[in-house]
Amino acid sequence: MALLRSGSHNDVELVRIETTELTLIIKGKPFHERYEGLKSYRKMDFHDVMDFSVYGENIKDIKVFNIDTEELDEPHLLRPIFFENGIYQLVVVPKVDKEFSFYHEHPRLREAVRSVKLGNHELLMGNLHYQNEIGFSYLEILDGRKQVLKIKLEIFPVKLDYKKDYRQLLTEVNDEIYNLAFHFIRKTFLHARLKLDGEPSRTEFYRLITHHFQQFIQALNRIELQPHHKLETTYTLARGDQLRKQDASTRSYLRKNPQLFTEVPNGIEIYGTQRLPVKGLRIRKVITYDTLENRYIKWMIYRLIDKLNDLQKSVMDTEGWGNEPDPDVIKKIGEMRYQLESKLKKPFWKKINKLDQSIMSLVMQMAPGYRDAFQIYLIVSKGLMLQSSIYRMSVKDIAVLYEYWTFLKLGQILSRKYIMISQDIVKVNQDGLFVNLQSNKRAKRVFRHPITKEEISLIYQSSYRASPTTSQIPDTMLQIEKKGKDYTFNYIFDAKYRIEYALEGSSYGRLYNTPGPMEEDINTMHRYRDSIVSTYDGPYERTSFGAYVLFPWIDEDIYQNHHFYKSIDKVNIGGLPFLPNATTLIEKVVENLIDKSPEEIHKEGILPRGALDEWKAEYTEKVIVGLVSTPEDYQKSVQEKVYSISISSLRNGWQEAKYVALYLKKGVGPANGVTMYGAVRGIDFLKDRVLFHVNHWISLETVIKPVNYGIASYVVTTIDILKSSKELPELFMRSKEEATIWRMLRRISDQIKIELNAENVDEASEIKEYRVKDIGITINTANKELILSKENKQKVMNIMTLQHNPSTVFKKIREMIIL
């Protein structure tokens, strides 16, 4: 075997099939270096078994390459010899005077094999290049339209554990698509007519009916308890003295039977005589359940029974493959059919006639039981009109599948902690539901943070064309809103179905020691982050704050020592392993990105969008909030656009103020509190006062109320805090830690209570306590502690955590809120 693997051109016969009419040969390499690397790292079962089957007419001999003996052998418990990205030469040599043709459901593979003239025979030859396609591949040899040979191969992946990861990828993609479809159905009612075409496959039908069957039975039970009914008019012959109010039908009956009238003393005057009928038709109103709506439900039951019969017949039909039908599936189908047939035997349904006309009724759309049964029937019978390649063929493009899965799995991870408010992956058109998930189409899911109410968007194939160079289309973009910011914080997650195994002696192995993403993919992340820019009333700024390669690997513990994992903390660019059983690291990263404050994110970045705004807010845009104590001072400030303050009350740092805001004492102006502000145009020094000239006064959207506090002279704050504050104590921020806590709490709630150690804000020296919802937060500067308290529970953290990792504090506050 060592000799066989040492060369690069040593193709061998992998398959030889002899029939009375032809010889079929498949040649290629029976191994793949990356698969060997995967086995060594993943400690996979060395004896993976390949599925290989042949069906056809007059088969004489079947031989398949045996890895252990390095010879053609009987096809029994075969180890993998066909791999993704492998190239295999197919040759079909006729033994009779016939022209055979080749068929494969994938057009590219089908067109690769052509007829070649050799002497008096037409040979079939071609190279089957499977690229990233894995799973079952069916090769068919045809004589005209007649199938003479069919071969079932199994193509193994070289970057995944096929028996675990790949099948779980497929399952999770299907499950998440259906979950989204069910979520869509719950919010939207389909007004769709039934069609003869576009029905779901039997596999889809089985998946759907098993998921929804008990809900359908419950809907039928509810209908039986509270069935739709109507009053039906009937007529019976009765004596004349029993006749009451007449309608058109009873009057018509009497007109046609004049012999029923007899002359009486006090009757109805007819041609000069008094007469009454001896007998006639009496009107009776009776309740009937034989309505169109109930007939429609009964028709649904019959249709589902027919579909179950068809499904059972399909499962039982295993001719040619030698497989026994799954008894569990047969049993489930039989149980469902029995329950539906039992329903039809009930007296209620026996009295319901057959449906003889179409129906579109508000009862089917609104009434309990009827609405549920109709919705479930639509889902089961219509299925999902899946417009995506992963559902169209048995040979799957694993790279595309991995790309789809990463997007859907990220959405699933977000849905566990955040509320999904919209999605356009599953849509509806006139034909039913369809999946809007293709490699060249944009799809989006939007979530809302349950505490901060910030929106989180996950976008697939989002195109960024505002770049001054070329457009960029990353696989998945995570957009996070942060309160107080008019832009989003964007992060790129790019699925790359590629991995470097760090094999012994390789340059990658010497540099990084463990498997990880390819260096060129990391370079692509740099390109993405740096090239996705936008202009925002000025020069171009980066709108992406981080970019991560997602690659197929499972050992998260070992990978945490990899250079490209550690680089995430340093420059927010790196790689993350992502497979069905390896989601811990990416969950941690995503949650951290959502929890971080804007200030924390900006400190990590290198001049990303908004950085200049942050600097201005922190260092230049200071505001003096000054007391206005008399109506005369207020009128002068408003009319002359000025504000004056005593020189003796000024403290260091007042010269940095770019704005002046007015705090109106009670009874001075239209409202008590901080009402307006203006940009400083110039300053005049008078005898004992400083006079600030402003361009014009701007009213605050919300008056900052005093809430039992006041201002003795003035306080200094920032324009950002001024615009965000609701109450006067919020303007007090003496330390960086106090400002960090305040900004953190503003993301959680607009109702923040701050208790100071003095009645006047400008005379206070510290914040005694913050309160948000039912949480109390205290900064103990003496012990360098941050104390979170709720009722009788308390959490003490080191103040250094607030300085160096504020998102950890935010997470603890969030956890205490939801306790």
C-alpha positions in Angstrom: 0.0 0.0 0.0 2.9 2.3 0.7 4.0 1.8 -2.9 0.6 2.5 -4.2 0.4 5.9 -2.4 3.9 7.1 -3.2 3.2 8.1 -6.8 0.9 10.8 -8.1 -0.3 9.1 -11.3 -0.9 5.6 -10.1 -4.6 5.1 -11.0 -5.8 1.6 -10.6 -9.0 -0.3 -11.5 -11.5 0.4 -8.8 -14.5 -1.3 -10.2 -14.9 -4.0 -13.0 -18.4 -5.3 -13.8 -19.0 -8.0 -16.5 -22.4 -8.6 -18.0 -23.3 -10.6 -21.1 -23.6 -7.3 -23.0 -20.9 -5.1 -21.7 -17.8 -4.5 -19.5 -17.8 -1.5 -17.2 -14.5 -0.2 -15.6 -13.9 2.6 -13.2 -10.3 3.7 -12.7 -8.8 6.2 -10.2 -6.9 6.6 -6.9 -8.4 4.5 -4.1 -7.3 6.9 -1.4 -7.1 10.6 -0.6 -4.3 12.2 1.5 -6.7 14.5 3.3 -9.0 11.7 4.2 -6.0 9.9 5.8 -5.2 13.1 7.7 -8.7 13.4 8.9 -8.7 9.8 10.2 -5.4 10.3 12.0 -6.7 13.5 13.8 -10.3 12.5 14.3 -9.5 8.9 15.4 -12.3 7.8 13.1 -13.2 4.1 12.8 -10.5 2.8 10.5 -12.9 0.4 9.0 -15.5 2.8 7.5 -17.8 0.8 5.2 -18.7 2.1 1.7 -22.2 1.5 0.3 -21.9 -0.1 -3.1 -24.7 -1.8 -5.0 -25.2 -3.0 -8.6 -28.5 -3.9 -10.2 -29.0 -4.9 -13.8 -29.6 -7.7 -16.3 -27.4 -10.7 -16.9 -24.6 -9.7 -14.5 -21.8 -12.2 -14.6 -19.2 -10.8 -12.3 -18.6 -7.8 -9.9 -15.2 -6.8 -8.6 -14.3 -3.8 -6.4 -10.8 -2.7 -5.3 -9.9 -3.9 -1.7 -7.7 -1.5 0.2 -6.3 -4.2 2.4 -5.2 -6.6 -0.3 -4.7 -4.0 -3.0 -6.6 -6.2 -5.5 -10.0 -6.5 -7.0 -12.2 -8.4 -4.7 -15.9 -9.4 -4.1 -18.0 -6.3 -3.0 -18.4 -7.1 0.7 -17.7 -4.7 3.6 -15.8 -2.4 1.4 -13.7 0.5 2.8 -14.0 3.9 1.1 -12.3 4.3 -2.3 -14.4 7.2 -3.8 -13.8 10.7 -2.4 -14.9 14.3 -3.0 -12.7 16.2 -5.4 -11.7 12.9 -6.9 -11.5 12.2 -10.6 -12.6 8.8 -11.8 -12.4 7.5 -15.4 -15.4 5.5 -16.6 -15.2 3.1 -19.6 -18.0 1.0 -20.9 -17.0 -1.6 -23.6 -20.0 -3.2 -25.4 -19.8 -7.0 -26.2 -22.8 -6.8 -28.6 -23.7 -4.6 -31.4 -25.6 -2.0 -29.4 -25.2 1.7 -28.7 -25.3 2.3 -25.0 -25.8 5.7 -23.3 -24.9 7.0 -19.9 -27.2 8.8 -17.4 -26.5 10.7 -14.2 -29.0 13.1 -12.5 -26.3 15.7 -12.2 -26.0 17.4 -15.7 -22.3 18.1 -15.4 -21.5 14.4 -14.6 -24.0 13.3 -17.3 -22.3 15.3 -20.0 -18.8 14.2 -19.0 -19.3 10.7 -20.4 -19.5 10.6 -24.2 -19.6 7.9 -26.9 -16.3 7.2 -28.7 -16.0 5.2 -31.9 -13.4 2.3 -31.6 -13.5 -0.1 -34.6 -17.0 -1.4 -35.0 -18.1 -0.6 -31.4 -19.2 2.6 -29.7 -17.4 2.9 -26.3 -18.6 5.2 -23.5 -15.7 7.1 -21.9 -15.3 10.1 -19.6 -14.0 11.4 -16.4 -16.3 11.8 -13.4 -15.1 14.7 -11.3 -17.1 14.9 -8.1 -15.6 18.1 -6.8 -17.4 18.9 -3.5 -20.2 16.5 -4.1 -20.6 13.7 -1.6 -23.2 11.1 -0.7 -24.8 8.5 -3.0 -24.2 8.7 -6.7 -26.2 6.6 -9.2 -24.6 5.7 -12.5 -27.0 4.3 -15.2 -26.2 2.6 -18.5 -29.1 2.7 -20.9 -30.0 0.8 -24.1 -32.3 3.4 -25.6 -34.7 4.1 -22.8 -34.2 0.7 -21.1 -31.9 0.6 -18.1 -29.5 -2.3 -18.4 -27.1 -1.5 -15.5 -27.4 0.7 -12.4 -24.5 1.3 -9.9 -24.8 3.0 -6.6 -21.6 4.5 -5.3 -20.9 6.3 -2.1 -18.7 9.4 -2.3 -16.9 10.1 1.0 -15.9 13.6 2.3 -12.3 14.3 3.2 -12.9 17.0 5.7 -15.9 15.6 7.7 -16.7 12.4 9.6 -19.2 11.2 7.0 -21.2 9.0 9.2 -21.7 11.7 11.8 -21.0 15.3 10.7 -22.3 15.1 7.1 -25.6 13.4 7.9 -26.1 15.7 10.8 -25.5 18.7 8.6 -28.3 17.4 6.3 -30.6 16.7 9.1 -30.1 20.1 10.8 -30.6 22.0 7.5 -33.9 20.1 6.9 -35.1 20.6 10.5 -34.3 24.3 10.6 -36.0 24.9 7.2 -39.1 23.1 8.5 -39.0 24.9 11.8 -38.9 28.2 9.9 -41.8 27.0 7.8 -43.9 26.1 10.8 -43.1 29.5 12.4 -44.2 31.2 9.2 -47.4 29.2 9.1 -48.2 30.1 12.6 -48.0 33.8 11.8 -49.5 33.7 8.2 -52.5 31.9 7.0 -52.3 30.6 3.4 -55.2 31.3 1.1 -54.1 28.8 -1.5 -56.1 26.7 -3.8 -55.3 23.0 -4.2 -53.1 22.0 -7.1 -52.5 18.8 -8.8 -48.8 19.5 -9.4 -46.2 20.6 -6.9 -46.9 17.9 -4.3 -44.2 17.0 -1.8 -42.1 14.0 -2.3 -43.0 10.9 -0.3 -40.0 11.5 2.0 -41.2 15.1 2.7 -44.8 13.9 3.2 -43.6 11.3 5.7 -41.6 13.9 7.6 -44.5 16.4 7.6 -47.3 14.0 8.4 -45.4 12.4 11.4 -44.7 15.8 12.8 -48.2 17.2 12.4 -50.4 14.1 12.7 -51.4 14.4 16.4 -52.2 18.1 15.9 -54.5 17.1 13.0 -56.2 14.5 15.2 -56.6 17.1 18.0 -58.2 19.5 15.5 -60.7 16.8 14.4 -61.5 16.1 18.1 -62.2 19.8 18.6 -64.4 19.9 15.5 -66.5 16.9 16.8 -67.0 18.7 20.2 -68.0 22.0 18.6 -69.0 21.3 15.0 -70.0 23.9 12.5 -73.8 23.6 11.8 -76.6 25.4 10.1 -80.4 25.6 10.4 -82.0 23.7 7.6 -85.6 24.3 6.5 -87.8 21.2 6.1 -91.5 20.8 5.3 -94.0 18.3 6.6 -97.8 17.8 5.9 -99.9 19.1 8.8 -103.6 19.9 9.6 -104.7 23.4 8.7 -105.0 24.5 12.3 -101.3 23.6 12.8 -100.1 25.8 10.0 -98.2 29.0 11.1 -96.0 31.5 9.2 -95.8 30.6 5.5 -92.9 31.1 3.0 -92.7 31.0 -0.8 -92.6 27.2 -0.9 -95.6 26.6 1.3 -97.6 29.2 -0.5 -96.7 27.7 -3.8 -97.9 24.3 -2.5 -101.3 25.7 -1.6 -101.7 27.5 -4.9 -101.1 24.2 -6.7 -103.6 22.4 -4.5 -106.8 24.6 -4.3 -108.9 21.5 -3.4 -107.3 21.6 0.1 -109.3 24.8 0.9 -112.7 24.6 2.6 -115.2 27.3 3.4 -115.3 28.6 7.0 -117.0 31.4 8.8 -113.7 33.3 9.6 -111.1 32.6 7.0 -109.1 34.1 4.2 -111.3 36.0 1.7 -110.9 34.3 -1.7 -113.2 35.4 -4.5 -115.9 36.6 -2.0 -115.8 33.6 0.2 -114.0 32.8 3.5 -111.7 29.8 3.2 -108.9 28.0 5.0 -106.7 25.0 4.0 -107.6 21.6 5.5 -103.9 20.7 5.4 -100.7 22.1 4.1 -96.9 22.2 4.5 -95.6 23.2 7.9 -92.1 24.8 8.2 -89.6 23.2 10.4 -86.1 24.4 11.3 -83.7 21.7 12.2 -79.9 21.8 13.0 -77.8 19.9 10.5 -74.0 19.2 10.5 -73.9 18.3 6.9 -72.3 21.6 5.9 -69.8 22.3 3.2 -67.1 22.9 5.8 -67.6 19.5 7.4 -67.7 17.9 4.0 -64.4 19.5 3.2 -62.8 18.2 6.4 -64.1 14.7 5.6 -62.6 15.0 2.1 -59.2 15.9 3.7 -59.3 12.8 5.9 -59.9 10.6 2.8 -57.1 12.3 0.9 -54.7 11.7 3.7 -55.6 8.1 3.9 -54.9 7.8 0.1 -51.5 9.5 0.6 -50.7 7.1 3.5 -51.7 4.1 1.3 -49.4 5.4 -1.5 -46.6 5.9 1.0 -46.9 2.4 2.4 -46.9 0.9 -1.0 -43.7 2.8 -1.8 -42.0 1.7 1.4 -43.0 -1.9 0.7 -41.7 -1.8 -2.9 -38.0 -2.8 -2.5 -37.7 -5.0 -5.6 -34.2 -5.1 -7.0 -32.3 -3.8 -3.9 -32.7 -6.7 -1.6 -33.6 -4.5 1.4 -36.3 -5.3 3.8 -38.8 -2.4 4.5 -38.3 -0.6 7.9 -40.9 -2.2 10.2 -41.0 0.9 12.4 -42.0 3.1 9.4 -44.6 0.5 8.3 -46.1 0.4 11.8 -46.3 4.2 12.1 -48.0 4.5 8.7 -50.5 1.8 9.7 -51.3 3.5 13.0 -51.9 6.8 11.4 -54.1 5.3 8.7 -56.1 3.3 11.4 -56.8 6.4 13.4 -58.1 8.3 10.3 -60.3 5.4 9.3 -61.6 5.1 12.8 -62.7 8.7 12.6 -64.7 8.1 9.5 -66.6 5.2 11.2 -68.0 7.6 13.9 -71.7 8.5 13.6 -70.8 12.2 13.3 -68.7 11.7 10.1 -71.0 9.0 8.7 -73.8 11.5 8.4 -71.6 13.9 6.4 -72.0 13.6 2.7 -69.3 13.8 0.0 -67.9 17.2 -1.1 -69.5 18.1 -4.4 -68.3 21.7 -4.9 -65.3 24.0 -4.1 -65.2 26.0 -0.9 -63.6 29.1 0.5 -65.2 29.9 3.8 -64.4 32.1 6.7 -65.1 29.1 8.9 -62.0 27.3 7.5 -60.0 30.4 8.1 -61.2 31.4 11.5 -63.1 28.7 13.4 -61.2 26.7 16.1 -60.4 23.2 14.9 -61.3 24.0 11.3 -58.5 26.5 10.9 -55.9 24.2 12.5 -57.0 21.2 10.4 -56.9 23.3 7.2 -53.4 24.7 7.9 -52.0 21.3 8.7 -53.5 19.8 5.6 -52.0 22.6 3.5 -48.6 22.0 5.0 -48.7 18.2 4.6 -50.3 18.1 1.1 -48.5 21.1 -0.4 -45.1 20.5 1.2 -42.4 23.0 0.8 -41.7 24.2 -2.7 -37.9 23.8 -2.1 -36.1 25.9 -4.6 -32.6 24.9 -3.5 -30.0 22.5 -5.0 -29.5 20.6 -1.8 -32.9 19.1 -2.2 -32.8 18.4 -5.9 -30.2 15.7 -6.3 -28.8 12.8 -4.3 -25.2 13.9 -4.9 -24.8 16.9 -2.6 -22.4 19.8 -3.0 -20.9 19.6 0.4 -19.4 23.1 0.2 -22.8 24.7 -0.6 -24.4 22.5 2.1 -21.9 23.6 4.7 -22.5 27.3 3.7 -26.3 26.9 4.1 -25.8 25.0 7.4 -23.6 27.7 8.9 -26.1 30.4 8.1 -29.1 28.4 9.4 -27.1 27.2 12.5 -26.1 30.7 13.4 -29.8 31.7 13.2 -30.7 28.7 15.4 -28.1 29.7 18.0 -29.4 33.3 18.1 -33.0 32.1 18.4 -32.2 30.3 21.7 -31.6 33.6 23.5 -33.1 36.3 21.3 -36.6 36.8 19.9 -37.0 36.3 16.1 -39.2 39.0 14.7 -38.9 38.4 11.0 -37.3 36.1 8.4 -37.5 35.8 4.6 -35.9 32.3 4.3 -39.3 30.7 4.0 -41.7 32.7 1.8 -45.0 32.2 0.2 -46.2 32.6 -3.4 -49.3 31.5 -5.2 -48.1 27.9 -5.4 -47.4 27.5 -1.6 -44.3 27.8 0.5 -40.8 28.0 -0.9 -37.3 28.3 0.5 -35.4 31.5 -0.4 -32.0 30.1 0.3 -29.7 29.9 -2.7 -26.0 30.8 -3.1 -26.8 33.9 -5.2 -29.8 35.2 -3.3 -30.0 37.4 -0.2 -31.8 36.1 2.9 -32.3 37.7 6.3 -33.4 36.8 9.9 -34.0 39.6 12.4 -33.9 39.1 16.2 -34.6 41.3 19.2 -32.6 41.3 22.4 -35.1 40.5 25.2 -33.4 42.9 27.7 -32.0 45.8 25.6 -34.6 45.6 22.7 -31.7 46.1 20.3 -32.1 44.4 16.9 -29.7 41.7 15.7 -29.8 40.9 12.0 -28.3 37.8 10.3 -27.9 38.3 6.6 -26.9 35.7 4.0 -25.2 36.8 0.7 -25.4 40.5 1.5 -23.8 42.5 -1.3 -21.9 45.6 -0.4 -21.6 47.7 -3.6 -20.7 51.1 -1.9 -17.0 50.2 -1.9 -14.9 52.6 -4.0 -13.2 49.5 -5.6 -15.2 46.3 -6.0 -18.4 44.9 -4.4 -18.0 42.4 -1.6 -20.4 39.5 -0.9 -19.5 37.7 2.4 -21.5 34.5 3.2 -23.0 35.7 6.4 -23.1 39.1 8.0 -24.1 39.7 11.6 -25.4 43.2 12.2 -25.9 44.4 15.8 -27.7 47.5 16.9 -26.4 49.4 20.0 -28.5 51.9 21.8 -27.5 55.5 21.1 -25.8 54.7 17.8 -27.3 55.4 14.4 -25.2 52.7 12.7 -24.8 49.0 13.2 -21.8 47.0 14.3 -21.1 44.4 11.5 -19.3 41.1 11.7 -18.5 38.7 8.9 -18.8 34.9 9.2 -17.5 33.3 6.1 -18.0 29.5 5.6 -15.0 27.8 4.1 -15.3 24.1 3.5 -11.5 23.9 3.7 -9.0 22.8 6.4 -5.3 22.5 6.8 -4.4 19.4 8.8 -0.9 20.5 9.9 0.6 17.2 8.7 4.0 16.3 10.0 6.8 18.0 8.1 4.4 20.5 6.4 5.0 24.3 6.8 1.6 24.7 8.4 2.4 22.0 10.9 5.7 23.7 11.9 3.9 27.1 12.3 0.7 26.2 14.0 1.0 22.5 15.3 -2.8 21.8 15.1 -5.4 21.8 12.2 -7.0 25.1 11.4 -8.2 27.4 8.6 -6.1 28.0 5.6 -3.9 31.1 5.6 -5.3 32.4 2.3 -8.8 32.3 3.9 -7.6 34.4 6.8 -6.2 36.9 4.3 -9.6 37.0 2.7 -11.1 38.0 6.1 -8.7 40.9 6.2 -9.8 41.9 2.7 -13.5 41.7 3.6 -13.2 43.7 6.8 -11.0 46.4 5.2 -12.9 46.7 1.9 -16.5 46.9 3.3 -16.7 50.6 3.9 -19.3 53.4 3.6 -19.3 57.2 3.6 -21.2 58.9 6.4 -21.2 62.6 5.9 -17.5 62.6 5.4 -14.6 60.2 4.4 -15.0 56.5 4.0 -15.1 54.5 7.2 -15.0 50.8 7.9 -18.4 49.4 8.8 -17.2 45.9 9.6 -15.6 45.4 13.0 -14.5 41.7 12.7 -14.3 38.8 10.3 -14.1 35.1 11.0 -13.5 32.0 8.9 -15.8 29.1 9.8 -14.2 25.7 8.9 -15.1 22.1 9.4 -13.3 20.9 12.5 -14.5 19.4 15.8 -11.8 19.5 18.4 -12.5 22.9 20.0 -10.3 22.3 23.1 -7.1 21.8 21.1 -8.0 24.6 18.7 -8.1 27.2 21.4 -4.2 27.1 21.4 -4.2 27.9 17.6 -2.7 31.2 16.5 -5.8 32.0 14.4 -8.1 31.6 17.5 -5.9 33.8 19.7 -5.8 36.5 16.9 -9.6 37.1 17.4 -8.9 38.8 20.8 -6.1 40.8 19.2 -7.4 42.1 15.9 -11.0 40.5 15.7 -9.9 38.4 12.7 -9.4 34.6 12.9 -11.0 31.2 12.4 -13.6 29.3 14.3 -14.3 25.5 14.1 -18.0 24.9 13.3 -19.7 21.6 13.0 -22.9 20.1 14.5 -21.0 18.9 17.6 -18.6 21.9 17.7 -20.5 25.1 18.4 -19.2 26.2 21.8 -16.6 28.6 20.6 -18.8 30.3 18.1 -21.6 30.6 20.6 -19.2 32.3 23.0 -17.9 34.7 20.4 -21.4 35.7 19.1 -22.8 36.2 22.6 -19.7 38.3 23.5 -20.2 40.5 20.4 -23.9 41.2 21.3 -23.2 41.9 24.9 -20.3 44.3 24.4 -20.9 48.0 24.7 -20.1 50.4 21.7 -17.2 51.9 23.7 -15.7 48.4 24.3 -16.0 47.6 20.6 -14.3 50.8 19.6 -11.4 50.3 21.9 -10.8 46.9 20.2 -10.9 48.3 16.6 -8.5 50.2 14.4 -10.3 53.3 13.2 -13.6 51.6 12.4 -16.7 53.6 11.7 -17.8 55.9 14.6 -14.4 56.0 16.2 -14.0 59.7 15.5 -17.5 60.3 17.1 -16.3 58.4 20.2 -13.3 60.6 20.5 -15.3 63.7 20.1 -17.8 62.6 22.7 -15.1 61.6 25.2 -12.7 64.5 24.8 -14.2 67.5 23.1 -18.0 67.7 23.2 -18.3 68.9 26.8 -21.5 70.7 27.9 -21.9 73.2 30.8 -25.4 72.7 32.3 -26.0 76.0 34.1 -28.7 77.2 36.6 -31.2 79.8 35.5 -32.9 81.0 38.7 -35.1 83.9 37.7 -37.7 84.5 34.9 -35.7 87.7 33.9 -32.5 85.7 33.4 -34.4 83.1 31.3 -35.9 85.8 29.0 -32.5 87.4 28.5 -30.9 84.0 27.7 -33.6 83.1 25.2 -33.9 86.5 23.5 -30.2 87.4 23.3 -28.8 83.9 22.9 -26.5 84.2 25.9 -25.8 82.6 29.3 -23.7 84.2 32.1 -22.0 82.6 35.1 -20.0 83.9 38.0 -16.2 83.7 37.5 -15.8 82.7 41.2 -17.9 79.5 40.7 -15.9 78.3 37.7 -13.8 75.1 38.1 -11.0 73.7 36.1 -12.0 72.3 32.7 -14.9 74.7 32.0 -12.9 76.1 28.9 -13.4 72.7 27.2 -17.2 73.2 26.9 -18.5 73.3 23.4 -22.1 73.7 24.4 -24.2 75.4 27.1 -27.5 73.9 28.4 -30.1 75.7 30.6 -31.4 74.2 33.8 -34.6 76.1 34.7 -35.5 76.3 38.4 -39.2 75.7 39.3 -41.4 78.6 38.2 -38.7 80.2 36.0 -39.8 78.9 32.6 -42.3 76.5 30.9 -40.8 73.5 32.6 -38.7 72.6 35.6 -35.4 70.9 34.5 -32.9 71.0 31.6 -34.9 72.1 28.5 -32.5 73.4 25.8 -28.9 73.7 24.8 -26.8 75.5 22.2 -23.3 75.5 20.6 -20.9 78.1 22.0 -20.2 80.8 19.4 -17.9 82.9 21.6 -17.1 84.0 25.2 -16.9 87.5 26.8 -15.2 88.2 30.1 -17.2 90.8 32.1 -16.2 92.4 35.5 -17.1 89.3 37.6 -18.9 87.0 35.1 -18.3 85.0 32.0 -20.8 85.5 29.1 -21.3 82.6 26.7 -22.8 83.4 23.3 -24.6 80.6 21.5 -25.5 80.2 17.9 -29.2 79.2 18.6 -31.1 77.3 21.3 -32.1 73.7 20.5 -34.9 72.2 22.6 -34.2 68.7 24.0 -36.6 66.0 22.9 -37.3 65.2 26.5 -37.0 67.6 29.5 -34.4 66.3 32.0 -36.4 66.3 35.2 -34.8 67.2 38.6 -36.5 64.3 40.6 -35.7 65.8 44.0 -32.2 67.0 42.9 -31.1 70.4 41.7 -28.0 72.4 40.5 -26.4 75.1 42.7 -24.4 76.6 39.9 -23.4 74.3 37.0 -22.3 70.8 36.1 -20.2 69.6 33.2 -21.3 66.6 31.1 -21.0 65.4 27.5 -23.4 66.1 24.7 -24.0 62.3 24.4 -25.1 62.0 28.0 -27.1 65.2 27.8 -29.2 63.9 24.9 -29.7 60.5 26.5 -30.6 61.5 30.0 -34.1 61.6 31.4 -33.3 62.7 35.0 -30.9 65.2 36.5 -28.7 62.8 38.5 -27.8 61.1 35.2 -25.7 64.1 34.3 -23.4 63.4 37.3 -20.5 61.3 36.1 -17.2 61.9 38.0 -15.3 58.7 37.0 -14.8 56.5 34.0 -16.4 53.6 35.9 -19.5 55.6 36.7 -19.9 56.5 33.0 -19.4 52.9 31.9 -22.1 51.6 34.2 -24.5 54.4 33.1 -24.0 53.6 29.4 -24.4 49.9 30.1 -27.7 50.4 31.9 -29.0 52.7 29.2 -28.9 49.7 26.8 -31.1 47.8 29.3 -33.7 50.4 30.2 -34.7 54.1 29.8 -35.8 54.1 33.5 -32.5 54.4 35.5 -32.6 55.7 39.1 -29.4 57.3 40.4 -28.9 58.2 44.0 -26.2 60.8 44.8 -24.7 61.8 48.1 -25.9 65.4 47.9 -29.1 67.2 46.8 -27.4 69.4 44.3 -25.7 67.5 41.4 -22.7 69.9 41.3 -22.1 69.5 45.1 -22.2 65.6 45.0 -19.0 63.7 45.1 -20.2 60.2 44.3 -23.1 58.0 43.2 -24.4 56.0 46.1 -26.4 53.6 43.9 -27.7 52.9 40.5 -31.1 51.2 40.2 -32.5 49.5 37.0 -35.6 47.4 37.2 -35.1 45.6 40.6 -31.3 45.6 40.5 -29.1 47.8 42.6 -25.5 48.5 41.5 -22.9 50.1 43.9 -19.3 51.1 43.2 -17.2 50.6 46.3 -14.0 52.5 45.4 -12.3 51.8 48.7 -12.4 48.1 48.3 -12.3 48.3 44.4 -15.5 46.3 44.2 -18.6 46.4 42.1 -21.7 45.1 44.0 -24.8 43.8 42.2 -27.8 43.2 44.4 -31.4 41.9 43.9 -33.6 41.3 46.9 -31.5 39.0 49.2 -29.0 38.0 46.5 -25.7 39.7 45.9 -22.9 39.4 43.4 -19.5 41.1 44.1 -17.1 41.7 41.2 -13.6 43.3 41.0 -13.7 46.8 39.7 -11.0 45.8 37.3 -13.5 43.6 35.4 -15.5 46.7 34.7 -12.4 48.5 33.3 -11.0 45.7 31.2 -14.0 43.5 30.4 -17.3 45.4 30.8 -19.2 42.9 28.7 -18.8 40.4 31.5 -20.4 42.9 33.9 -23.2 43.4 31.4 -23.8 39.7 31.2 -24.0 39.3 35.0 -26.6 42.2 35.2 -28.6 40.6 32.4 -28.6 37.2 34.2 -29.8 38.9 37.5 -32.6 40.6 35.6 -34.0 37.3 34.2 -33.7 35.4 37.5 
